[in-house]
């Protein structure tokens, strides 16, 4: 069974870059049956889809974050990464990585436990 | 900007039936949006319940079901139990590799 584990700094200063990694075990991120997604959740609020990266490296981002966001895969480490530039307090949230299913079903079948990132000086 | 709408809160009696809905700010939800539903309790990661409108994820009991009702996606819970008390989120696929979550429904069982 695939497992996902997010990691990264828990505290980022305003205007700096938020960088997170998601390590995948029990399955290959190179599998063409899946894509890899980041989702975030501010405290007490709902889920927000951030973006996805496919095994080819192609990406799709939320329009509201597109100008600040970069997602990529490192197949040698079986990891996906997220970089969000110029962060503000509004970017404070729990960040989840999730596996998405292709084959015309378009849903997220496995989730990491999430990692809290606080933007504060 | 596309907004996905959900009821902010709902309550149901133990053993009762409830239907949560998921709509679009403009237009109707169809199977082409591949609606999926997720359950989340505080402090936990979401759990996948329903995908592609009405397919249950592994281990999800058949008292949970998904459908399209009118112009919305729907999640129906029959025989509500105490551990159904959670937040429920729908997400719709808008095409071109973009998804949007609804704001979530807080379900209380009392």
Interface residues (C-beta under 8 A of the other chain):
Chain A: X37 X39 X46 X47 X48 X49 X52 X60 X62 X63 X64 X96 X101 X104 X105 X106 X107 X108 X109 X110 X111 X112 X113 X114
Chain B: X1 X34 X36 X38 X40 X45 X46 X47 X48 X51 X52 X55 X57 X89 X91 X93 X96 X97 X98 X99 X100 X101 X102 X103 X104
